Amino acid sequence: MTASGAVRFALLALLVLDAVLLSTLELLYLPLRLDGLILPRLGDVPFPVTVVLAALTTPLLVTSAARLVHPRAAIVPLAVWVVTVLSVGLLGPGGDLVLLADWRTLLLLAGGVLPAAVALGGTLGRARARTAGGGHGR
């Protein structure tokens, strides 16, 4: 393995670690409510603020992997994020079920996967256009 290959592998490993940590954090704080404990008290309403965090960070992980490692490596952080959410959510710490059986879980999955999938498609499309000579004439 060359020095640049080792650096790229280390960067990908760091992005994978980020995906694991972010998905775990987003999943564990998904049940936040406006109940006065962590967030202000405003009627004890569910407030899944981690969905916004997922919608912002998963595309960032995808584009960072494409830019720093390789365009084909862009799917790795997204796949790791999904696997971590599902495995921690279903197997949880101590075997507990962490995934909520309501709309917030779907919102977290959609908020994490959809923007990242759009970023992945854009990244792979740009990489393909570069290798095909810029994509002119189509």
LUMVO-272966 format. One record per residue: residue in three letters; x negated, y, z of N, C-alpha, C, O in turn; residue number from 1. Coordinates in steps of 0.05 Angstrom, whole numbers, plus 32768, in hexadecimal, padded with zeros to 4 digits. Example, Ala and Ser with C-alpha at 12.3 -4.5 7.8 and 13.67 -1.06 7.14 Angstrom:
REM residues 2
{residuo->ALA | nx->7EF8 | ny->7F8E | nz->809C | cax->7F0A | cay->7FA6 | caz->809C | cx->7EF8 | cy->7FBE | cz->809C | ox->7EE3 | oy->7FBE | oz->80A9 | num->1}
{residuo->SER | nx->7EFF | ny->7FD3 | nz->808E | cax->7EEF | cay->7FEB | caz->808F | cx->7EFE | cy->8001 | cz->809D | ox->7EF4 | oy->8017 | oz->80A1 | num->2}
REM end
This chain:
REM residues 138
{residuo->MET | nx->7FEF | ny->7FE8 | nz->8000 | cax->8000 | cay->8000 | caz->8000 | cx->7FEE | cy->8019 | cz->8000 | ox->7FDB | oy->801B | oz->8010 | num->1}
{residuo->THR | nx->7FF3 | ny->802B | nz->7FEE | cax->7FE4 | cay->8044 | caz->7FEC | cx->7FEB | cy->8057 | cz->8003 | ox->7FFE | oy->8052 | oz->8012 | num->2}
{residuo->ALA | nx->7FDB | ny->806C | nz->8006 | cax->7FE0 | cay->807F | caz->801B | cx->7FFB | cy->808E | cz->8016 | ox->800A | oy->8092 | oz->8029 | num->3}
{residuo->SER | nx->8001 | ny->8094 | nz->7FFD | cax->801B | cay->80A2 | caz->7FF8 | cx->8032 | cy->808E | cz->7FFC | ox->8047 | oy->8097 | oz->8005 | num->4}
{residuo->GLY | nx->802E | ny->8075 | nz->7FF6 | cax->8043 | cay->8061 | caz->7FFB | cx->8048 | cy->805D | cz->8019 | ox->805F | oy->805A | oz->8021 | num->5}
{residuo->ALA | nx->8033 | ny->805E | nz->8029 | cax->8036 | cay->805C | caz->8046 | cx->8044 | cy->8075 | cz->8051 | ox->8055 | oy->8072 | oz->8063 | num->6}
{residuo->VAL | nx->803E | ny->808C | nz->8046 | cax->804C | cay->80A4 | caz->804F | cx->806A | cy->80A3 | cz->8048 | ox->807B | oy->80AA | oz->8058 | num->7}
{residuo->ARG | nx->806F | ny->809A | nz->802F | cax->808B | cay->8098 | caz->8027 | cx->809A | cy->8084 | cz->8038 | ox->80B1 | oy->8088 | oz->803F | num->8}
{residuo->PHE | nx->808D | ny->806D | nz->803E | cax->809A | cay->8059 | caz->804F | cx->809F | cy->8065 | cz->806B | ox->80B4 | oy->8060 | oz->8077 | num->9}
{residuo->ALA | nx->808C | ny->8074 | nz->8076 | cax->8090 | cay->8080 | caz->8090 | cx->80A7 | cy->8095 | cz->8090 | ox->80B6 | oy->8096 | oz->80A3 | num->10}
{residuo->LEU | nx->80A8 | ny->80A4 | nz->807A | cax->80BE | cay->80B8 | caz->8078 | cx->80D9 | cy->80AA | cz->8076 | ox->80ED | oy->80B2 | oz->8082 | num->11}
{residuo->LEU | nx->80DA | ny->8094 | nz->8067 | cax->80F3 | cay->8085 | caz->8065 | cx->80FB | cy->8079 | cz->8080 | ox->8112 | oy->8078 | oz->8087 | num->12}
{residuo->ALA | nx->80E7 | ny->806E | nz->808E | cax->80EC | cay->8063 | caz->80A9 | cx->80F7 | cy->8079 | cz->80BC | ox->8108 | oy->8074 | oz->80CC | num->13}
{residuo->LEU | nx->80EC | ny->8091 | nz->80BA | cax->80F5 | cay->80A7 | caz->80CA | cx->8112 | cy->80AF | cz->80C3 | ox->8122 | oy->80B4 | oz->80D5 | num->14}
{residuo->LEU | nx->8118 | ny->80AF | nz->80AA | cax->8134 | cay->80B5 | caz->80A1 | cx->8147 | cy->809F | cz->80AA | ox->815E | oy->80A5 | oz->80B1 | num->15}
{residuo->VAL | nx->813E | ny->8087 | nz->80A9 | cax->814F | cay->8070 | caz->80B3 | cx->8154 | cy->8073 | cz->80D1 | ox->816B | oy->806F | oz->80DA | num->16}
{residuo->LEU | nx->813F | ny->807A | nz->80E0 | cax->8143 | cay->807F | caz->80FD | cx->8156 | cy->8096 | cz->8102 | ox->8167 | oy->8094 | oz->8114 | num->17}
{residuo->ASP | nx->8154 | ny->80AB | nz->80F2 | cax->8167 | cay->80C1 | caz->80F4 | cx->8183 | cy->80B8 | cz->80EF | ox->8196 | oy->80C0 | oz->80FE | num->18}
{residuo->ALA | nx->8187 | ny->80A8 | nz->80DB | cax->81A2 | cay->809E | caz->80D4 | cx->81AD | cy->808D | cz->80EB | ox->81C5 | oy->808F | oz->80F2 | num->19}
{residuo->VAL | nx->819D | ny->807D | nz->80F7 | cax->81A6 | cay->806C | caz->810E | cx->81AD | cy->807E | cz->8126 | ox->81C2 | oy->807A | oz->8132 | num->20}
{residuo->LEU | nx->819C | ny->8091 | nz->812C | cax->81A2 | cay->80A2 | caz->8143 | cx->81BA | cy->80B4 | cz->813F | ox->81CB | oy->80B7 | oz->8150 | num->21}
{residuo->LEU | nx->81BC | ny->80BF | nz->8127 | cax->81D3 | cay->80D1 | caz->8121 | cx->81ED | cy->80C1 | cz->8121 | ox->8201 | oy->80CB | oz->812C | num->22}
{residuo->SER | nx->81ED | ny->80AA | nz->8114 | cax->8206 | cay->809B | caz->8113 | cx->820F | cy->8092 | cz->812F | ox->8227 | oy->8091 | oz->8135 | num->23}
{residuo->THR | nx->81FC | ny->808A | nz->8140 | cax->8202 | cay->8082 | caz->815B | cx->820D | cy->809A | cz->816B | ox->8221 | oy->8097 | oz->8179 | num->24}
{residuo->LEU | nx->8200 | ny->80B1 | nz->8169 | cax->820A | cay->80C9 | caz->8176 | cx->8225 | cy->80D1 | cz->816D | ox->8237 | oy->80D7 | oz->817D | num->25}
{residuo->GLU | nx->8229 | ny->80D1 | nz->8152 | cax->8243 | cay->80D8 | caz->8147 | cx->8259 | cy->80C5 | cz->8150 | ox->8270 | oy->80CE | oz->8155 | num->26}
{residuo->LEU | nx->8253 | ny->80AC | nz->8152 | cax->8267 | cay->8098 | caz->815A | cx->826E | cy->809B | cz->8178 | ox->8285 | oy->809A | oz->8180 | num->27}
{residuo->LEU | nx->8259 | ny->809E | nz->8188 | cax->825E | cay->809F | caz->81A5 | cx->826C | cy->80B9 | cz->81AE | ox->827A | oy->80B9 | oz->81C2 | num->28}
{residuo->TYR | nx->8268 | ny->80CF | nz->81A0 | cax->8275 | cay->80E8 | caz->81A7 | cx->828F | cy->80EC | cz->8197 | ox->829B | oy->8102 | oz->8199 | num->29}
{residuo->LEU | nx->8297 | ny->80D9 | nz->8187 | cax->82B0 | cay->80DC | caz->8177 | cx->82C9 | cy->80E0 | cz->8189 | ox->82DB | oy->80EF | oz->8180 | num->30}
{residuo->PRO | nx->82CB | ny->80D3 | nz->81A0 | cax->82E3 | cay->80D7 | caz->81B0 | cx->82E5 | cy->80F2 | cz->81BF | ox->82F7 | oy->80F5 | oz->81D0 | num->31}
{residuo->LEU | nx->82D4 | ny->8105 | nz->81BA | cax->82D5 | cay->811E | caz->81C8 | cx->82F1 | cy->812B | cz->81C6 | ox->82FE | oy->812A | oz->81B1 | num->32}
{residuo->ARG | nx->82F9 | ny->8137 | nz->81DC | cax->8313 | cay->8144 | caz->81DD | cx->830F | cy->8160 | cz->81E9 | ox->82FB | oy->8165 | oz->81F7 | num->33}
{residuo->LEU | nx->8321 | ny->8171 | nz->81E2 | cax->8321 | cay->818C | caz->81EE | cx->832E | cy->818B | cz->820A | ox->8344 | oy->8195 | oz->820E | num->34}
{residuo->ASP | nx->831F | ny->817E | nz->821C | cax->832B | cay->8178 | caz->8237 | cx->831C | cy->8186 | cz->824E | ox->8323 | oy->8182 | oz->8265 | num->35}
{residuo->GLY | nx->8309 | ny->8197 | nz->8248 | cax->82FB | cay->81A6 | caz->825C | cx->82E2 | cy->8198 | cz->8268 | ox->82D5 | oy->81A3 | oz->8279 | num->36}
{residuo->LEU | nx->82DD | ny->817F | nz->8260 | cax->82C5 | cay->8171 | caz->826A | cx->82AC | cy->8179 | cz->825C | ox->8299 | oy->8184 | oz->8268 | num->37}
{residuo->ILE | nx->82AB | ny->8175 | nz->8242 | cax->8294 | cay->817D | caz->8232 | cx->829B | cy->8196 | cz->8221 | ox->828C | oy->81A9 | oz->821F | num->38}
{residuo->LEU | nx->82B2 | ny->8194 | nz->8214 | cax->82BD | cay->81AA | caz->8204 | cx->82D0 | cy->81BA | cz->8215 | ox->82DA | oy->81B1 | oz->8229 | num->39}
{residuo->PRO | nx->82D7 | ny->81D3 | nz->820C | cax->82EA | cay->81E2 | caz->821C | cx->8306 | cy->81D5 | cz->821D | ox->830D | oy->81C4 | oz->820D | num->40}
{residuo->ARG | nx->8315 | ny->81DC | nz->8231 | cax->8330 | cay->81D1 | caz->8235 | cx->8344 | cy->81E0 | cz->8223 | ox->8349 | oy->81F8 | oz->8228 | num->41}
{residuo->LEU | nx->834F | ny->81D2 | nz->8210 | cax->8362 | cay->81DE | caz->81FE | cx->8378 | cy->81C9 | cz->81F8 | ox->837B | oy->81C2 | oz->81E0 | num->42}
{residuo->GLY | nx->8386 | ny->81C0 | nz->820C | cax->839C | cay->81AE | caz->8207 | cx->8395 | cy->8191 | cz->8205 | ox->83A7 | oy->8181 | oz->81FC | num->43}
{residuo->ASP | nx->837D | ny->8188 | nz->820B | cax->8376 | cay->816C | caz->820B | cx->8379 | cy->815F | cz->81F0 | ox->8382 | oy->8148 | oz->81ED | num->44}
{residuo->VAL | nx->8372 | ny->816E | nz->81DB | cax->8376 | cay->8165 | caz->81BF | cx->835C | cy->8157 | cz->81B6 | ox->8346 | oy->8161 | oz->81BC | num->45}
{residuo->PRO | nx->835E | ny->8141 | nz->81A7 | cax->8346 | cay->8135 | caz->819B | cx->8337 | cy->8149 | cz->8189 | ox->8344 | oy->8157 | oz->8179 | num->46}
{residuo->PHE | nx->831D | ny->814A | nz->818C | cax->830D | cay->815C | caz->817C | cx->82F4 | cy->814E | cz->8172 | ox->82DF | oy->8150 | oz->817E | num->47}
{residuo->PRO | nx->82F6 | ny->8140 | nz->815B | cax->82E0 | cay->8130 | caz->8151 | cx->82CB | cy->8141 | cz->8143 | ox->82C8 | oy->813F | oz->812A | num->48}
{residuo->VAL | nx->82BC | ny->8150 | nz->8152 | cax->82A9 | cay->8163 | caz->8147 | cx->8291 | cy->8153 | cz->813A | ox->8283 | oy->815E | oz->8129 | num->49}
{residuo->THR | nx->828D | ny->813A | nz->8141 | cax->8277 | cay->812B | caz->8135 | cx->827C | cy->8124 | cz->8118 | ox->826A | oy->811D | oz->810A | num->50}
{residuo->VAL | nx->8295 | ny->8126 | nz->810F | cax->829B | cay->8122 | caz->80F3 | cx->828D | cy->8138 | cz->80E2 | ox->8283 | oy->8132 | oz->80CD | num->51}
{residuo->VAL | nx->828D | ny->8150 | nz->80EC | cax->8280 | cay->8166 | caz->80DF | cx->8262 | cy->8161 | cz->80DE | ox->8255 | oy->8165 | oz->80CA | num->52}
{residuo->LEU | nx->8257 | ny->8157 | nz->80F4 | cax->823B | cay->8150 | caz->80F5 | cx->8234 | cy->813B | cz->80E0 | ox->8220 | oy->813C | oz->80D3 | num->53}
{residuo->ALA | nx->8245 | ny->8126 | nz->80DE | cax->8241 | cay->8111 | caz->80CB | cx->8243 | cy->811C | cz->80AE | ox->8233 | oy->8114 | oz->809D | num->54}
{residuo->ALA | nx->8256 | ny->812D | nz->80A9 | cax->825A | cay->8138 | caz->808E | cx->8242 | cy->8149 | cz->8086 | ox->823D | oy->814C | oz->806E | num->55}
{residuo->LEU | nx->8234 | ny->8155 | nz->8099 | cax->821D | cay->8166 | caz->8093 | cx->8203 | cy->8156 | cz->8092 | ox->81F1 | oy->815C | oz->8081 | num->56}
{residuo->THR | nx->8200 | ny->8142 | nz->80A3 | cax->81E6 | cay->8135 | caz->80A5 | cx->81E2 | cy->811D | cz->8092 | ox->81CC | oy->8119 | oz->8089 | num->57}
{residuo->THR | nx->81F7 | ny->810E | nz->808C | cax->81F3 | cay->80F7 | caz->807A | cx->81EA | cy->8100 | cz->805E | ox->81D9 | oy->80F3 | oz->8052 | num->58}
{residuo->PRO | nx->81F6 | ny->8115 | nz->8052 | cax->81EC | cay->811D | caz->8038 | cx->81CF | cy->8128 | cz->803A | ox->81BF | oy->8125 | oz->8027 | num->59}
{residuo->LEU | nx->81C9 | ny->8134 | nz->8050 | cax->81AE | cay->813E | caz->8054 | cx->819A | cy->8127 | cz->8056 | ox->8184 | oy->8128 | oz->804A | num->60}
{residuo->LEU | nx->81A1 | ny->8111 | nz->8063 | cax->8190 | cay->80F9 | caz->8064 | cx->818C | cy->80ED | cz->8048 | ox->8176 | oy->80E5 | oz->8041 | num->61}
{residuo->VAL | nx->81A2 | ny->80EC | nz->8039 | cax->81A1 | cay->80E1 | caz->801E | cx->818F | cy->80F1 | cz->800C | ox->817D | oy->80E6 | oz->7FFE | num->62}
{residuo->THR | nx->8193 | ny->810B | nz->800B | cax->8183 | cay->811C | caz->7FFA | cx->8166 | cy->811E | cz->8003 | ox->8154 | oy->8120 | oz->7FF3 | num->63}
{residuo->SER | nx->8161 | ny->811C | nz->801D | cax->8146 | cay->811C | caz->8027 | cx->8137 | cy->8103 | cz->801F | ox->8120 | oy->8103 | oz->8017 | num->64}
{residuo->ALA | nx->8145 | ny->80EC | nz->8020 | cax->8138 | cay->80D3 | caz->8018 | cx->8132 | cy->80D4 | cz->7FFA | ox->811D | oy->80CA | oz->7FF1 | num->65}
{residuo->ALA | nx->8144 | ny->80DF | nz->7FEA | cax->813F | cay->80E0 | caz->7FCD | cx->8128 | cy->80F3 | cz->7FC7 | ox->8117 | oy->80ED | oz->7FB6 | num->66}
{residuo->ARG | nx->8126 | ny->8109 | nz->7FD5 | cax->8112 | cay->811D | caz->7FD0 | cx->80F6 | cy->8114 | cz->7FDB | ox->80E2 | oy->8118 | oz->7FCD | num->67}
{residuo->LEU | nx->80F6 | ny->8109 | nz->7FF3 | cax->80DC | cay->8103 | caz->8000 | cx->80D2 | cy->80E7 | cz->7FFA | ox->80B9 | oy->80E3 | oz->7FFA | num->68}
{residuo->VAL | nx->80E3 | ny->80D4 | nz->7FF4 | cax->80DA | cay->80B8 | caz->7FEF | cx->80DD | cy->80B1 | cz->7FD2 | ox->80C9 | oy->80AF | oz->7FC3 | num->69}
{residuo->HIS | nx->80F6 | ny->80AD | nz->7FC9 | cax->80FC | cay->80A5 | caz->7FAD | cx->811A | cy->80A7 | cz->7FA9 | ox->8129 | oy->80A2 | oz->7FBC | num->70}
{residuo->PRO | nx->8123 | ny->80AF | nz->7F92 | cax->8140 | cay->80B1 | caz->7F8E | cx->814F | cy->8097 | cz->7F94 | ox->8166 | oy->8098 | oz->7F9E | num->71}
{residuo->ARG | nx->8143 | ny->8080 | nz->7F8E | cax->8151 | cay->8067 | caz->7F94 | cx->8152 | cy->8061 | cz->7FB1 | ox->8161 | oy->8050 | oz->7FBA | num->72}
{residuo->ALA | nx->8141 | ny->806E | nz->7FC1 | cax->8141 | cay->8069 | caz->7FDE | cx->8157 | cy->807A | cz->7FEC | ox->815A | oy->8078 | oz->8004 | num->73}
{residuo->ALA | nx->8165 | ny->808A | nz->7FDD | cax->8179 | cay->809C | caz->7FE9 | cx->8190 | cy->808D | cz->7FF5 | ox->819D | oy->8097 | oz->8007 | num->74}
{residuo->ILE | nx->8195 | ny->8075 | nz->7FEC | cax->81AC | cay->8066 | caz->7FF7 | cx->81A5 | cy->805A | cz->8012 | ox->81B8 | oy->8053 | oz->8021 | num->75}
{residuo->VAL | nx->818C | ny->8057 | nz->8019 | cax->8184 | cay->8049 | caz->8032 | cx->8190 | cy->8057 | cz->804B | ox->819C | oy->804A | oz->805B | num->76}
{residuo->PRO | nx->818C | ny->8072 | nz->804E | cax->8197 | cay->807E | caz->8066 | cx->81B6 | cy->807C | cz->8068 | ox->81C1 | oy->8079 | oz->807E | num->77}
{residuo->LEU | nx->81C3 | ny->807E | nz->8051 | cax->81E1 | cay->807B | caz->8051 | cx->81E9 | cy->805F | cz->8059 | ox->81FB | oy->805C | oz->806A | num->78}
{residuo->ALA | nx->81DC | ny->804B | nz->804E | cax->81E2 | cay->802F | caz->8055 | cx->81DD | cy->802A | cz->8073 | ox->81EC | oy->801C | oz->8080 | num->79}
{residuo->VAL | nx->81C7 | ny->8034 | nz->807D | cax->81C0 | cay->8031 | caz->8099 | cx->81D4 | cy->803F | cz->80AB | ox->81DC | oy->8034 | oz->80C0 | num->80}
{residuo->TRP | nx->81DD | ny->8056 | nz->80A2 | cax->81F1 | cay->8065 | caz->80B2 | cx->820B | cy->8055 | cz->80B4 | ox->8217 | oy->8052 | oz->80CA | num->81}
{residuo->VAL | nx->8214 | ny->804A | nz->809D | cax->822D | cay->803B | caz->809D | cx->822A | cy->8021 | cz->80AE | ox->823C | oy->801B | oz->80BE | num->82}
{residuo->VAL | nx->8214 | ny->8013 | nz->80AA | cax->8210 | cay->7FFA | caz->80BA | cx->820E | cy->8000 | cz->80D8 | ox->8219 | oy->7FF1 | oz->80E8 | num->83}
{residuo->THR | nx->8201 | ny->8016 | nz->80DF | cax->81FF | cay->801D | caz->80FB | cx->821A | cy->8024 | cz->8107 | ox->8221 | oy->801B | oz->811D | num->84}
{residuo->VAL | nx->822A | ny->8034 | nz->80F9 | cax->8244 | cay->803C | caz->8103 | cx->8255 | cy->8023 | cz->8107 | ox->8263 | oy->8020 | oz->811B | num->85}
{residuo->LEU | nx->8255 | ny->8011 | nz->80F3 | cax->8266 | cay->7FF9 | caz->80F6 | cx->825B | cy->7FE6 | cz->810B | ox->826B | oy->7FDB | oz->811A | num->86}
{residuo->SER | nx->8241 | ny->7FE2 | nz->810C | cax->8237 | cay->7FCF | caz->811F | cx->8238 | cy->7FD9 | cz->813C | ox->8241 | oy->7FCA | oz->814E | num->87}
{residuo->VAL | nx->8231 | ny->7FF2 | nz->8141 | cax->8234 | cay->7FFD | caz->815C | cx->8251 | cy->8000 | cz->8163 | ox->8259 | oy->7FFC | oz->817A | num->88}
{residuo->GLY | nx->8261 | ny->8008 | nz->814F | cax->827E | cay->800C | caz->8154 | cx->828C | cy->7FF2 | cz->815B | ox->829E | oy->7FF2 | oz->816C | num->89}
{residuo->LEU | nx->8285 | ny->7FDC | nz->814E | cax->8293 | cay->7FC3 | caz->8152 | cx->8286 | cy->7FB2 | cz->8168 | ox->8293 | oy->7FA4 | oz->8177 | num->90}
{residuo->LEU | nx->826B | ny->7FB3 | nz->816A | cax->825D | cay->7FA3 | caz->817E | cx->8256 | cy->7FB3 | cz->8197 | ox->8255 | oy->7FA7 | oz->81AD | num->91}
{residuo->GLY | nx->8253 | ny->7FCD | nz->8194 | cax->824F | cay->7FE0 | caz->81AA | cx->823C | cy->7FD7 | cz->81C0 | ox->8233 | oy->7FC0 | oz->81C1 | num->92}
{residuo->PRO | nx->8235 | ny->7FEA | nz->81D1 | cax->8224 | cay->7FE3 | caz->81E8 | cx->8233 | cy->7FD1 | cz->81FB | ox->824A | oy->7FD8 | oz->8204 | num->93}
{residuo->GLY | nx->8228 | ny->7FBB | nz->8202 | cax->8234 | cay->7FA8 | caz->8214 | cx->824C | cy->7F99 | cz->8208 | ox->825C | oy->7F8D | oz->8216 | num->94}
{residuo->GLY | nx->824D | ny->7F99 | nz->81ED | cax->8263 | cay->7F8B | caz->81DF | cx->827D | cy->7F9A | cz->81DF | ox->8291 | oy->7F8F | oz->81D7 | num->95}
{residuo->ASP | nx->827C | ny->7FB3 | nz->81E7 | cax->8295 | cay->7FC4 | caz->81E6 | cx->829B | cy->7FCD | cz->81CA | ox->8289 | oy->7FD1 | oz->81BA | num->96}
{residuo->LEU | nx->82B5 | ny->7FD1 | nz->81C5 | cax->82BE | cay->7FDC | caz->81AB | cx->82BE | cy->7FFA | cz->81AE | ox->82CD | oy->8005 | oz->81BD | num->97}
{residuo->VAL | nx->82AC | ny->8007 | nz->819F | cax->82A9 | cay->8024 | caz->81A0 | cx->82BA | cy->8032 | cz->818B | ox->82C2 | oy->8049 | oz->818F | num->98}
{residuo->LEU | nx->82BF | ny->8025 | nz->8175 | cax->82CF | cay->8031 | caz->8160 | cx->82EC | cy->8035 | cz->816A | ox->82F8 | oy->8023 | oz->8175 | num->99}
{residuo->LEU | nx->82F5 | ny->804D | nz->8166 | cax->8311 | cay->8053 | caz->816F | cx->8324 | cy->8048 | cz->815A | ox->831E | oy->8048 | oz->8142 | num->100}
{residuo->ALA | nx->833B | ny->803F | nz->8163 | cax->834F | cay->8035 | caz->8151 | cx->8363 | cy->804B | cz->8149 | ox->837B | oy->8048 | oz->814D | num->101}
{residuo->ASP | nx->8358 | ny->8061 | nz->813E | cax->8369 | cay->8077 | caz->8136 | cx->835C | cy->8086 | cz->811F | ox->8348 | oy->807E | oz->8113 | num->102}
{residuo->TRP | nx->8367 | ny->809D | nz->8118 | cax->8360 | cay->80AD | caz->8101 | cx->8343 | cy->80B8 | cz->8104 | ox->8337 | oy->80BE | oz->80EF | num->103}
{residuo->ARG | nx->8338 | ny->80BB | nz->811C | cax->831E | cay->80C6 | caz->811F | cx->8308 | cy->80B4 | cz->8113 | ox->82F4 | oy->80BE | oz->8108 | num->104}
{residuo->THR | nx->830C | ny->809A | nz->8115 | cax->82F9 | cay->8087 | caz->8109 | cx->82F8 | cy->808A | cz->80EB | ox->82E3 | oy->808B | oz->80DE | num->105}
{residuo->LEU | nx->8310 | ny->808B | nz->80DF | cax->8311 | cay->808E | caz->80C2 | cx->8305 | cy->80A9 | cz->80B9 | ox->82F7 | oy->80AA | oz->80A5 | num->106}
{residuo->LEU | nx->830A | ny->80BD | nz->80C9 | cax->82FF | cay->80D7 | caz->80C3 | cx->82E1 | cy->80D7 | cz->80C5 | ox->82D3 | oy->80E4 | oz->80B4 | num->107}
{residuo->LEU | nx->82D6 | ny->80C9 | nz->80D9 | cax->82B9 | cay->80C7 | caz->80DB | cx->82AD | cy->80B9 | cz->80C4 | ox->8299 | oy->80C2 | oz->80B8 | num->108}
{residuo->LEU | nx->82B9 | ny->80A2 | nz->80BC | cax->82AE | cay->8093 | caz->80A5 | cx->82B0 | cy->80A3 | cz->808B | ox->829D | oy->80A3 | oz->807C | num->109}
{residuo->ALA | nx->82C7 | ny->80B0 | nz->8087 | cax->82CA | cay->80C1 | caz->806F | cx->82B7 | cy->80D9 | cz->8070 | ox->82AB | oy->80DF | oz->805C | num->110}
{residuo->GLY | nx->82B5 | ny->80E5 | nz->8087 | cax->82A3 | cay->80FD | caz->8089 | cx->8286 | cy->80F6 | cz->8086 | ox->8276 | oy->8107 | oz->807E | num->111}
{residuo->GLY | nx->827E | ny->80DE | nz->808D | cax->8262 | cay->80D6 | caz->808A | cx->825C | cy->80CB | cz->806E | ox->8247 | oy->80D1 | oz->8063 | num->112}
{residuo->VAL | nx->826E | ny->80BB | nz->8064 | cax->8269 | cay->80AC | caz->804B | cx->826E | cy->80BD | cz->8032 | ox->825E | oy->80BD | oz->8020 | num->113}
{residuo->LEU | nx->8285 | ny->80CB | nz->8031 | cax->828C | cay->80D9 | caz->8018 | cx->8278 | cy->80EF | cz->8010 | ox->8270 | oy->80EF | oz->7FF9 | num->114}
{residuo->PRO | nx->8271 | ny->8101 | nz->8022 | cax->825D | cay->8115 | caz->801A | cx->8242 | cy->8109 | cz->8013 | ox->8235 | oy->8113 | oz->8000 | num->115}
{residuo->ALA | nx->823A | ny->80F4 | nz->8021 | cax->8221 | cay->80E7 | caz->801B | cx->8222 | cy->80D9 | cz->8000 | ox->820E | oy->80D8 | oz->7FF1 | num->116}
{residuo->ALA | nx->8239 | ny->80CD | nz->7FFA | cax->823C | cay->80BF | caz->7FE0 | cx->823B | cy->80D4 | cz->7FC9 | ox->8230 | oy->80CE | oz->7FB4 | num->117}
{residuo->VAL | nx->8247 | ny->80EB | nz->7FCD | cax->8245 | cay->8100 | caz->7FB8 | cx->8228 | cy->8109 | cz->7FB5 | ox->821E | oy->810C | oz->7F9F | num->118}
{residuo->ALA | nx->821A | ny->810C | nz->7FCB | cax->81FD | cay->8114 | caz->7FCA | cx->81ED | cy->80FE | cz->7FBD | ox->81DB | oy->8104 | oz->7FAD | num->119}
{residuo->LEU | nx->81F3 | ny->80E5 | nz->7FC3 | cax->81E5 | cay->80CF | caz->7FB6 | cx->81E9 | cy->80CE | cz->7F98 | ox->81D7 | oy->80CA | oz->7F89 | num->120}
{residuo->GLY | nx->8202 | ny->80D2 | nz->7F90 | cax->8208 | cay->80D2 | caz->7F73 | cx->81FA | cy->80E9 | cz->7F65 | ox->81EF | oy->80E5 | oz->7F4F | num->121}
{residuo->GLY | nx->81FA | ny->8100 | nz->7F71 | cax->81EC | cay->8117 | caz->7F65 | cx->81CE | cy->8112 | cz->7F64 | ox->81C1 | oy->8119 | oz->7F50 | num->122}
{residuo->THR | nx->81C3 | ny->8106 | nz->7F78 | cax->81A6 | cay->8101 | caz->7F79 | cx->819F | cy->80EC | cz->7F63 | ox->818B | oy->80F0 | oz->7F55 | num->123}
{residuo->LEU | nx->81AE | ny->80D7 | nz->7F62 | cax->81A8 | cay->80C2 | caz->7F4E | cx->81AD | cy->80CC | cz->7F32 | ox->819E | oy->80C5 | oz->7F1F | num->124}
{residuo->GLY | nx->81C1 | ny->80DD | nz->7F2E | cax->81C7 | cay->80E9 | caz->7F14 | cx->81B0 | cy->80FB | cz->7F0B | ox->81A8 | oy->80FA | oz->7EF3 | num->125}
{residuo->ARG | nx->81A7 | ny->810B | nz->7F1D | cax->8190 | cay->811D | caz->7F16 | cx->8177 | cy->810D | cz->7F0F | ox->8168 | oy->8114 | oz->7EFD | num->126}
{residuo->ALA | nx->8172 | ny->80F8 | nz->7F1F | cax->815A | cay->80E7 | caz->7F1A | cx->815C | cy->80D9 | cz->7EFF | ox->8149 | oy->80D7 | oz->7EF0 | num->127}
{residuo->ARG | nx->8174 | ny->80D0 | nz->7EF8 | cax->8178 | cay->80C3 | caz->7EDE | cx->8175 | cy->80D7 | cz->7EC7 | ox->816A | oy->80D0 | oz->7EB2 | num->128}
{residuo->ALA | nx->817F | ny->80EF | nz->7ECB | cax->817D | cay->8103 | caz->7EB6 | cx->815F | cy->810B | cz->7EB2 | ox->8157 | oy->810F | oz->7E9B | num->129}
{residuo->ARG | nx->8150 | ny->810B | nz->7EC7 | cax->8133 | cay->8111 | caz->7EC4 | cx->8125 | cy->80FB | cz->7EB5 | ox->8113 | oy->8101 | oz->7EA4 | num->130}
{residuo->THR | nx->812C | ny->80E2 | nz->7EBB | cax->811E | cay->80CC | caz->7EAD | cx->8128 | cy->80C9 | cz->7E90 | ox->8119 | oy->80BD | oz->7E7F | num->131}
{residuo->ALA | nx->813F | ny->80D2 | nz->7E8A | cax->814A | cay->80D0 | caz->7E6F | cx->8143 | cy->80E8 | cz->7E5E | ox->814E | oy->80EC | oz->7E48 | num->132}
{residuo->GLY | nx->8131 | ny->80F8 | nz->7E67 | cax->8129 | cay->810F | caz->7E57 | cx->813A | cy->8127 | cz->7E5A | ox->813D | oy->8137 | oz->7E48 | num->133}
{residuo->GLY | nx->8146 | ny->812A | nz->7E71 | cax->8156 | cay->8141 | caz->7E77 | cx->8173 | cy->813F | cz->7E70 | ox->8183 | oy->8150 | oz->7E77 | num->134}
{residuo->GLY | nx->817B | ny->8129 | nz->7E63 | cax->8197 | cay->8125 | caz->7E5D | cx->81A3 | cy->8137 | cz->7E48 | ox->81BB | oy->813A | oz->7E46 | num->135}
{residuo->HIS | nx->8191 | ny->8144 | nz->7E37 | cax->819B | cay->8155 | caz->7E22 | cx->81A6 | cy->8145 | cz->7E0B | ox->819D | oy->812E | oz->7E06 | num->136}
{residuo->GLY | nx->81B8 | ny->8150 | nz->7DFC | cax->81C2 | cay->8143 | caz->7DE4 | cx->81D9 | cy->8130 | cz->7DEA | ox->81E0 | oy->8121 | oz->7DD8 | num->137}
{residuo->ARG | nx->81E4 | ny->8130 | nz->7E01 | cax->81FB | cay->811E | caz->7E07 | cx->8214 | cy->812D | cz->7E08 | ox->8229 | oy->8122 | oz->7E0D | num->138}
REM end
